[in-house]
Amino acid sequence: MLFSRKGKLKKEFDDKLVSSIKETKEALQSAKVIEELTADYNLNVIAERKRAESIHYYLYKEARVRHVLIK
């Protein structure tokens, strides 16, 4: 009885992980576009892109560890 919710909780948190991955992918794409559009060398823009990239790849790696299918 205690473990009957395990599958439900896993699905719920896997869905949250997938939605987070999709959000970070959009943030990464927008950061790449902003970096391409800047005419000068701006460290803040580069740092923001790298930050978004590291978050996205970490979440993607976590999804691979959990064997989550991203549709």
DSSP file (Angstrom, degrees, kcal/mol; ACC not computed):
  #  RESIDUE AA STRUCTURE BP1 BP2  ACC     N-H-->O    O-->H-N    N-H-->O    O-->H-N    TCO  KAPPA ALPHA  PHI   PSI    X-CA   Y-CA   Z-CA
    1    1 A M    >         0   0    0      0, 0.0     3,-0.7     0, 0.0     4,-0.2   0.000 360.0 360.0 360.0 -33.5    0.0    0.0    0.0
    2    2 A L  T 3   +     0   0    0      1,-0.2     3,-0.5     2,-0.1     4,-0.0   0.845 360.0  43.0 -71.0 -33.9    2.9    2.3    0.7
    3    3 A F  T >  S+     0   0    0      1,-0.2     3,-1.1     2,-0.1     4,-0.3   0.292  84.2  97.0 -97.0  10.0    4.5    1.7   -2.7
    4    4 A S  T <  S+     0   0    0     -3,-0.7     4,-0.3     1,-0.2     3,-0.3   0.750  83.0  52.2 -72.0 -22.1    1.4    1.9   -4.8
    5    5 A R  T 3> S+     0   0    0     -3,-0.5     4,-2.7    -4,-0.2     5,-0.3   0.438  81.3  97.0 -90.9  -0.4    2.0    5.6   -5.7
    6    6 A K  H <> S+     0   0    0     -3,-1.1     4,-2.4     1,-0.2     5,-0.2   0.910  85.2  44.7 -59.3 -46.7    5.5    5.0   -6.9
    7    7 A G  H  > S+     0   0    0     -4,-0.3     4,-2.2    -3,-0.3    -1,-0.2   0.878 113.5  50.9 -65.3 -38.3    4.6    4.7  -10.6
    8    8 A K  H  > S+     0   0    0     -4,-0.3     4,-2.1     2,-0.2    -2,-0.2   0.910 112.0  46.4 -66.3 -42.9    2.3    7.7  -10.4
    9    9 A L  H  X S+     0   0    0     -4,-2.7     4,-2.6     2,-0.2     5,-0.3   0.897 111.0  52.3 -67.0 -40.5    5.0    9.9   -8.7
   10   10 A K  H  X S+     0   0    0     -4,-2.4     4,-2.3    -5,-0.3    -2,-0.2   0.923 111.0  47.4 -61.5 -43.8    7.7    8.8  -11.2
   11   11 A K  H  X S+     0   0    0     -4,-2.2     4,-2.2     2,-0.2    -1,-0.2   0.905 111.6  51.2 -64.6 -40.8    5.4    9.7  -14.1
   12   12 A E  H  X S+     0   0    0     -4,-2.1     4,-1.8     1,-0.2    -2,-0.2   0.935 114.3  42.0 -62.2 -47.1    4.6   13.1  -12.5
   13   13 A F  H  X S+     0   0    0     -4,-2.6     4,-2.1     1,-0.2    -1,-0.2   0.821 112.0  54.9 -73.5 -29.9    8.3   14.0  -12.0
   14   14 A D  H  X S+     0   0    0     -4,-2.3     4,-2.3    -5,-0.3    -1,-0.2   0.887 107.5  50.8 -66.5 -38.1    9.3   12.6  -15.4
   15   15 A D  H  X S+     0   0    0     -4,-2.2     4,-2.3     2,-0.2    -2,-0.2   0.895 109.7  49.9 -64.9 -39.6    6.7   14.9  -16.9
   16   16 A K  H  X S+     0   0    0     -4,-1.8     4,-2.2     2,-0.2    -2,-0.2   0.892 110.2  51.2 -64.2 -38.9    8.1   17.9  -15.0
   17   17 A L  H  X S+     0   0    0     -4,-2.1     4,-2.3     2,-0.2    -2,-0.2   0.914 109.8  49.0 -64.3 -43.5   11.6   16.9  -16.2
   18   18 A V  H  X S+     0   0    0     -4,-2.3     4,-2.2     1,-0.2    -2,-0.2   0.907 111.4  49.0 -64.1 -41.9   10.4   16.8  -19.8
   19   19 A S  H  X S+     0   0    0     -4,-2.3     4,-2.1     1,-0.2    -1,-0.2   0.883 110.9  50.8 -66.6 -36.0    8.7   20.2  -19.5
   20   20 A S  H  X S+     0   0    0     -4,-2.2     4,-2.5     2,-0.2    -2,-0.2   0.890 108.8  51.8 -66.1 -38.5   11.9   21.7  -17.9
   21   21 A I  H  X S+     0   0    0     -4,-2.3     4,-2.0     2,-0.2    -2,-0.2   0.914 109.9  48.9 -63.8 -42.3   14.0   20.3  -20.8
   22   22 A K  H  X S+     0   0    0     -4,-2.2     4,-1.8     2,-0.2    -2,-0.2   0.898 111.8  49.0 -64.8 -39.8   11.7   21.9  -23.3
   23   23 A E  H  X S+     0   0    0     -4,-2.1     4,-2.1     1,-0.2    -2,-0.2   0.919 112.2  47.3 -65.2 -43.6   11.8   25.2  -21.5
   24   24 A T  H  X S+     0   0    0     -4,-2.5     4,-2.4     1,-0.2    -1,-0.2   0.822 107.7  57.1 -69.9 -29.3   15.6   25.2  -21.3
   25   25 A K  H  X S+     0   0    0     -4,-2.0     4,-2.4     2,-0.2    -1,-0.2   0.920 108.1  47.0 -64.7 -42.3   15.9   24.2  -24.9
   26   26 A E  H  X S+     0   0    0     -4,-1.8     4,-2.3     2,-0.2    -2,-0.2   0.901 112.4  49.8 -63.9 -41.0   13.9   27.3  -25.9
   27   27 A A  H  X S+     0   0    0     -4,-2.1     4,-2.1     1,-0.2    -2,-0.2   0.884 111.0  49.9 -65.2 -37.9   16.1   29.5  -23.6
   28   28 A L  H  X S+     0   0    0     -4,-2.4     4,-2.2     2,-0.2    -2,-0.2   0.912 110.0  49.9 -66.9 -42.5   19.2   28.0  -25.1
   29   29 A Q  H  X S+     0   0    0     -4,-2.4     4,-2.1     1,-0.2    -2,-0.2   0.914 112.1  47.5 -63.0 -42.6   18.0   28.7  -28.7
   30   30 A S  H  X S+     0   0    0     -4,-2.3     4,-2.4     1,-0.2    -1,-0.2   0.878 110.5  52.2 -67.9 -36.0   17.1   32.3  -27.8
   31   31 A A  H  X S+     0   0    0     -4,-2.1     4,-2.2     2,-0.2    -1,-0.2   0.884 109.5  50.0 -66.1 -37.4   20.5   32.8  -26.1
   32   32 A K  H  X S+     0   0    0     -4,-2.2     4,-2.1     2,-0.2    -2,-0.2   0.905 111.1  49.0 -65.8 -41.0   22.3   31.5  -29.3
   33   33 A V  H  X S+     0   0    0     -4,-2.1     4,-1.9     2,-0.2    -2,-0.2   0.922 111.3  49.2 -64.5 -43.9   20.3   33.8  -31.5
   34   34 A I  H  X S+     0   0    0     -4,-2.4     4,-1.2     1,-0.2    -1,-0.2   0.903 110.5  51.3 -62.5 -40.8   21.1   36.8  -29.2
   35   35 A E  H  < S+     0   0    0     -4,-2.2     3,-0.2     1,-0.2    -1,-0.2   0.888 110.6  48.5 -64.4 -38.3   24.8   35.9  -29.3
   36   36 A E  H  < S+     0   0    0     -4,-2.1    -1,-0.2     1,-0.2    -2,-0.2   0.836 110.5  51.8 -69.6 -31.6   24.7   35.7  -33.1
   37   37 A L  H  < S+     0   0    0     -4,-1.9     2,-0.2    -5,-0.2    -1,-0.2   0.690  85.5  98.9 -81.1 -18.6   23.0   39.1  -33.4
   38   38 A T     <  -     0   0    0     -4,-1.2     4,-0.1    -3,-0.2    -4,-0.0  -0.520  58.7-158.3 -73.1 134.7   25.4   41.0  -31.2
   39   39 A A  S    S+     0   0    0     -2,-0.2     2,-0.2     2,-0.1    -1,-0.2   0.824  71.7  50.3 -82.6 -33.1   28.0   42.9  -33.2
   40   40 A D  S    S-     0   0    0      1,-0.0     2,-1.0     0, 0.0    -2,-0.0  -0.501  97.9 -91.4-103.3 174.2   30.6   43.2  -30.5
   41   41 A Y        -     0   0    0     -2,-0.2     2,-0.6     4,-0.0    -2,-0.1  -0.751  48.3-179.2 -87.2 102.9   32.2   40.7  -28.1
   42   42 A N     >  -     0   0    0     -2,-1.0     4,-1.7     1,-0.1     5,-0.2  -0.921  20.5-162.5-112.7 117.2   30.0   40.8  -25.0
   43   43 A L  H  > S+     0   0    0     -2,-0.6     4,-2.6     1,-0.2     5,-0.2   0.829  90.0  58.1 -67.6 -32.3   31.0   38.5  -22.1
   44   44 A N  H  > S+     0   0    0      2,-0.2     4,-2.1     1,-0.2    -1,-0.2   0.897 106.8  47.8 -65.6 -39.0   27.6   38.7  -20.5
   45   45 A V  H  > S+     0   0    0      2,-0.2     4,-2.0     1,-0.2    -1,-0.2   0.905 113.5  47.6 -67.9 -41.5   25.9   37.3  -23.6
   46   46 A I  H  X S+     0   0    0     -4,-1.7     4,-2.4     2,-0.2    -2,-0.2   0.904 111.8  50.1 -66.0 -41.6   28.4   34.5  -23.9
   47   47 A A  H  X S+     0   0    0     -4,-2.6     4,-2.3     1,-0.2    -2,-0.2   0.888 109.4  51.6 -64.4 -39.1   28.1   33.7  -20.2
   48   48 A E  H  X S+     0   0    0     -4,-2.1     4,-2.4     2,-0.2    -1,-0.2   0.898 110.3  48.8 -64.8 -40.3   24.3   33.6  -20.5
   49   49 A R  H  X S+     0   0    0     -4,-2.0     4,-2.5     2,-0.2    -2,-0.2   0.928 112.5  47.5 -64.8 -44.4   24.5   31.2  -23.4
   50   50 A K  H  X S+     0   0    0     -4,-2.4     4,-2.4     2,-0.2    -2,-0.2   0.868 111.5  51.4 -65.5 -35.8   26.9   28.9  -21.6
   51   51 A R  H  X S+     0   0    0     -4,-2.3     4,-2.1     2,-0.2    -1,-0.2   0.936 112.3  45.2 -65.1 -46.6   24.7   28.9  -18.5
   52   52 A A  H  X S+     0   0    0     -4,-2.4     4,-2.3     1,-0.2    -2,-0.2   0.885 113.3  51.9 -63.7 -38.4   21.7   28.0  -20.5
   53   53 A E  H  X S+     0   0    0     -4,-2.5     4,-2.5     2,-0.2     5,-0.2   0.914 109.4  48.1 -64.7 -44.0   23.7   25.3  -22.3
   54   54 A S  H  X S+     0   0    0     -4,-2.4     4,-2.0     2,-0.2    -2,-0.2   0.888 112.4  48.9 -67.3 -38.2   24.9   23.7  -19.1
   55   55 A I  H  X S+     0   0    0     -4,-2.1     4,-2.3     2,-0.2     5,-0.2   0.933 112.6  48.3 -64.7 -45.4   21.5   23.6  -17.6
   56   56 A H  H  X S+     0   0    0     -4,-2.3     4,-2.3     1,-0.2    -2,-0.2   0.926 113.3  46.3 -62.3 -45.6   19.9   22.1  -20.7
   57   57 A Y  H  X S+     0   0    0     -4,-2.5     4,-2.2     1,-0.2    -1,-0.2   0.839 110.4  53.7 -69.5 -31.6   22.6   19.4  -21.0
   58   58 A Y  H  X S+     0   0    0     -4,-2.0     4,-2.2    -5,-0.2    -1,-0.2   0.937 111.2  45.3 -65.3 -45.2   22.4   18.6  -17.3
   59   59 A L  H  X S+     0   0    0     -4,-2.3     4,-2.0     1,-0.2    -2,-0.2   0.888 112.6  51.7 -65.2 -38.0   18.7   18.0  -17.5
   60   60 A Y  H  X S+     0   0    0     -4,-2.3     4,-1.8     2,-0.2    -1,-0.2   0.901 109.6  49.6 -64.3 -40.6   19.1   16.0  -20.7
   61   61 A K  H  X S+     0   0    0     -4,-2.2     4,-2.0     1,-0.2    -2,-0.2   0.894 109.2  52.2 -64.3 -40.2   21.7   13.8  -19.0
   62   62 A E  H  X S+     0   0    0     -4,-2.2     4,-2.1     1,-0.2    -1,-0.2   0.875 107.1  52.9 -63.4 -37.7   19.3   13.3  -16.1
   63   63 A A  H  X>S+     0   0    0     -4,-2.0     5,-2.5     1,-0.2     4,-0.7   0.883 107.9  51.1 -65.5 -37.8   16.6   12.2  -18.4
   64   64 A R  H  <5S+     0   0    0     -4,-1.8     3,-0.5     3,-0.2    -2,-0.2   0.891 109.5  50.2 -65.3 -38.5   19.0    9.6  -20.0
   65   65 A V  H  <5S+     0   0    0     -4,-2.0    -2,-0.2     1,-0.2    -1,-0.2   0.889 113.8  44.8 -66.0 -39.3   19.8    8.3  -16.5
   66   66 A R  H  <5S-     0   0    0     -4,-2.1    -1,-0.2    -5,-0.1    -2,-0.2   0.524 110.0-123.8 -81.7  -6.0   16.1    8.0  -15.6
   67   67 A H  T  <5 +     0   0    0     -4,-0.7     2,-0.4    -3,-0.5    -3,-0.2   0.935  49.1 168.9  60.3  49.7   15.3    6.4  -19.1
   68   68 A V      < -     0   0    0     -5,-2.5     2,-0.6    -6,-0.1    -1,-0.2  -0.785  30.9-136.6 -94.7 133.9   12.7    9.1  -19.8
   69   69 A L        -     0   0    0     -2,-0.4     2,-0.6     2,-0.0   -51,-0.1  -0.810  13.0-153.4 -91.6 124.2   11.4    9.3  -23.4
   70   70 A I              0   0    0     -2,-0.6    -2,-0.0     1,-0.1    -7,-0.0  -0.871 360.0 360.0 -98.9 119.8   11.1   12.8  -24.7
   71   71 A K              0   0    0     -2,-0.6    -1,-0.1     0, 0.0    -2,-0.0   0.410 360.0 360.0-104.4 360.0    8.4   13.1  -27.3
